[in-house]
Amino acid sequence: MQFPMPMELVAAGSSPAPEPAVEAGTVAGDAAAEAAEAAEALEHAAASVAVVGLGYVGLPTALALLAAGNEVIGLDASEARLDAIRRRDVDLLPSDHERLAASLAGDPSASGFTLTSDPARLADARTVLICVPTPVDKHQVPDLSAMAAACATAVAHAVPGQLLVLTSTTYVGTTRDLLVGPLAARGLVAGRDIFVAFSPERIDPGNSRHTQESTPRVVGGSGARSTRIAAAVLHRTAPSVHVLPSPEDAEMTKLWENTFRAVNIALANEFAEDCRGLGLDPSPIIAAAATKPYGFMPFYPGPGVGGHCIPCDPHYLLWQLRAKRISSPLIDAAMTAIAGRPRQVVRRVRELLADRGLSVSGARVLLVGVAYKPGVADLRESPALEIMEELQEDGAKVHFTDPLVPVVRLGSEVLTSETAPEEDSWDLILVHTVHPDADLGWLAGLTTVLDATYRLDSVPARSIL
Ligand SMILES: NC(=O)c1ccc[n+]([C@@H]2O[C@H](COP(=O)([O-])OP(=O)(O)OC[C@H]3O[C@@H](n4cnc5c(N)ncnc54)[C@H](O)[C@@H]3O)[C@@H](O)[C@H]2O)c1
C-alpha cells in the first residue's frame, strides 16, 4: 500500500491529483477531517527533529533533514564522536561533507544544527529519530544494550504530541517493547497522546548512486495517526513512503531485505566455488545470467561480508525464531557459510603459496583494501581482519594497503597502510576491497595475485578463490 500523500507530500515529478468531488455533507465532513489530518502531518514534518545516534546512519540522516529545512538536534552519547563531527573528521560521502561543512560554518545558532550529548534536549524536538547500533556479540546473539538505552532516554524525555521513530534494524516487536509499552506506563498512549513508528534505515554508506533523496522509505506506525505523521516526516528526505499496517511489519521488512541479501551472497560464494571446481570463472557467467530481464538478480561472490548489517541482521531474526522453536535452516546455513568465508580465503592463500613451494610461515602477504566494502573507511566486521589475524597466527608477515584506512589494530599490534606497495616484493597479494578510483595498474603483470573480489579483469594471471 502506498500512503495517500496530501498534495504537498507527493514526490517531485509526480502529476497532481485531481480535486476530489464533494457530493454530500458527510463526505464534505470526511474531506474536512482529511484536510485537517494532512495539515497536522505537514505542520509536524516541518518542525524540529532530534536524531539520536550520529553514526554512519544518523549523521547523514541529520544532514538530509537540515538540507530539507528542518531544525535538527543531533544527540550522541559519545563526546569523542561529537568532537569528530565538529572537526569534520568523519567518514561521509562528498555531498554530505559539503552539507556538514555548511552546517558548521558561521554562527551555530543560525545553522539550525545543534550537536549535544544532553538528552534533556530531546524534549525540544517535535520528532525523535533513533539510529543507534544494533550489533551482535561474539556468540552472534543480538546486543540490544545501545538501543534499549536510547529508547529509555527517548521515553524518559518524551512530551505529548511528539513523534518517536525507531530506525535501527531490530527484532520484530521492539517498537512495542521499548517505546509503546514504556510510554503507556508514563501515561502517554501511542496514537493518541504521542506518536510512535518504526521505519528501517536504508542508507548505504559510500554509495552516491542511491542517495536518501532517491530511496523510498517504509513505515509502520502505532495507529493511523502515528503512521500518517511519520510518513510526512520521512517524506521530507525520501521520494515516497510505503506504508505498512504495523511497526512489526516494518521491522520484519528490514530483516527480510538483509536476510535476502545474506542468503544470496552465501549462494554466490558457493556458486563461485562450484565454478572453480569445474575450471570456470564465475564472473562472466553471472554477468551473462544478469542479461535475463526477469527472474534473476545478480549477486557477487567475495571474501566475506562485513559492516553493521549483513553479518548481524539475520541473527536478530534467527535469535527470535529460536526462542519460538521455529527453525529456518536455509538462513542458518547461509549465515554459517558467511561466517566461515574468511577461513576459506585463508585456505586458498595457503594452497597458492604451497603451489609455489612456500609455507605460510614467513611468507610476506599483502592485503589490498581492508575496509569491508568499497568507498568507506569502515572496518567493522570486515573479513580482512579475520583473514589477517589467521595468517599472522600461521606465521605470515602480513601487511596491507588501503587509501581510506591508515591503521589496523590486530591484537596488540598496529599495522600501518603501505603507501608504495608496488616498490616492494610480496609472496602473495590478496585483493580484498577495490575502492572507487583505486589505481591497481601495478598488479597487471603479476602472477602472485589472489583476487577475492572476482572483478580484477585487468590482472590476467590472477587466481580466484
Ligand atoms: N551502517 C550501515 O550501513 C547501516 C545501513 C542501514 C541501517 N543500519 C542500521 O542503523 C543503525 C545504526 O547503525 P550505524 O552504522 O549508524 O551505527 P554507528 O555505530 O555508526 O553509530 C551509532 C552512533 O550512536 C551513538 N550511540 C550509541 N548509543 C547511544 C545512546 N544510547 N544515545 C545516543 N547515542 C548513542 C554512538 O556513539 C554512535 O556515534 C543500526 O541498527 C544498523 O543496523 C546501518
The ligand as a Tripos MOL2 file, in Angstrom:
@<TRIPOS>MOLECULE
LIG
   44    48     1     0     0
SMALL
NO_CHARGES

@<TRIPOS>ATOM
      1 N1         25.8870    1.3380    8.6150 N.am      1 LIG1
      2 C1         25.0350    0.9120    7.6940 C.2       1 LIG1
      3 O1         25.3830    0.6090    6.5640 O.2       1 LIG1
      4 C2         23.5460    0.7960    8.0130 C.ar      1 LIG1
      5 C3         22.6270    0.8470    6.9710 C.ar      1 LIG1
      6 C4         21.2660    0.7360    7.2520 C.ar      1 LIG1
      7 C5         20.8780    0.5410    8.5810 C.ar      1 LIG1
      8 N2         21.7890    0.4780    9.5820 N.ar      1 LIG1
      9 C6         21.3190    0.3100   10.9500 C.3       1 LIG1
     10 O2         21.2960    1.6070   11.5500 O.3       1 LIG1
     11 C7         21.6050    1.5100   12.9380 C.3       1 LIG1
     12 C8         22.7620    2.4300   13.2790 C.3       1 LIG1
     13 O3         23.9390    1.9530   12.6350 O.3       1 LIG1
     14 P1         25.2170    2.8550   12.3750 P.3       1 LIG1
     15 O4         26.0380    2.1150   11.3740 O.co2     1 LIG1
     16 O5         24.8390    4.2580   12.0840 O.co2     1 LIG1
     17 O6         25.9110    2.8130   13.8200 O.3       1 LIG1
     18 P2         27.2290    3.5900   14.2720 P.3       1 LIG1
     19 O7         27.9470    2.6880   15.2150 O.co2     1 LIG1
     20 O8         27.9520    4.1350   13.0910 O.co2     1 LIG1
     21 O9         26.7050    4.8600   15.0670 O.3       1 LIG1
     22 C9         25.9180    4.8270   16.1530 C.3       1 LIG1
     23 C10        26.0950    6.1090   16.9880 C.3       1 LIG1
     24 O10        25.1770    6.0090   18.0720 O.3       1 LIG1
     25 C11        25.7980    6.5000   19.2460 C.3       1 LIG1
     26 N3         25.0870    5.9460   20.3830 N.ar      1 LIG1
     27 C12        25.1530    4.6800   20.8680 C.ar      1 LIG1
     28 N4         24.3140    4.5490   21.9320 N.ar      1 LIG1
     29 C13        23.7100    5.7550   22.0860 C.ar      1 LIG1
     30 C14        22.7350    6.2470   23.0020 C.ar      1 LIG1
     31 N5         22.1970    5.4700   23.9340 N.pl3     1 LIG1
     32 N6         22.3470    7.5320   22.8860 N.ar      1 LIG1
     33 C15        22.8820    8.3410   21.9460 C.ar      1 LIG1
     34 N7         23.8020    7.9190   21.0530 N.ar      1 LIG1
     35 C16        24.2070    6.6390   21.1240 C.ar      1 LIG1
     36 C17        27.2470    6.0700   19.1100 C.3       1 LIG1
     37 O11        28.0840    6.8690   19.9000 O.3       1 LIG1
     38 C18        27.4890    6.2490   17.6030 C.3       1 LIG1
     39 O12        28.0080    7.5320   17.3020 O.3       1 LIG1
     40 C19        21.8750    0.0220   13.2130 C.3       1 LIG1
     41 O13        20.7010   -0.5790   13.6610 O.3       1 LIG1
     42 C20        22.2260   -0.5110   11.8410 C.3       1 LIG1
     43 O14        21.9370   -1.8920   11.7350 O.3       1 LIG1
     44 C21        23.1280    0.6340    9.3280 C.ar      1 LIG1
@<TRIPOS>BOND
     1     1     2 1
     2     2     3 2
     3     2     4 1
     4     4     5 ar
     5     4    44 ar
     6     5     6 ar
     7     6     7 ar
     8     7     8 ar
     9     8     9 1
    10     8    44 ar
    11     9    10 1
    12     9    42 1
    13    10    11 1
    14    11    12 1
    15    11    40 1
    16    12    13 1
    17    13    14 1
    18    14    15 2
    19    14    16 1
    20    14    17 1
    21    17    18 1
    22    18    19 2
    23    18    20 1
    24    18    21 1
    25    21    22 1
    26    22    23 1
    27    23    24 1
    28    23    38 1
    29    24    25 1
    30    25    26 1
    31    25    36 1
    32    26    27 ar
    33    26    35 ar
    34    27    28 ar
    35    28    29 ar
    36    29    30 ar
    37    29    35 ar
    38    30    31 1
    39    30    32 ar
    40    32    33 ar
    41    33    34 ar
    42    34    35 ar
    43    36    37 1
    44    36    38 1
    45    38    39 1
    46    40    41 1
    47    40    42 1
    48    42    43 1
@<TRIPOS>SUBSTRUCTURE
     1 LIG1         1 GROUP 0 **** ****
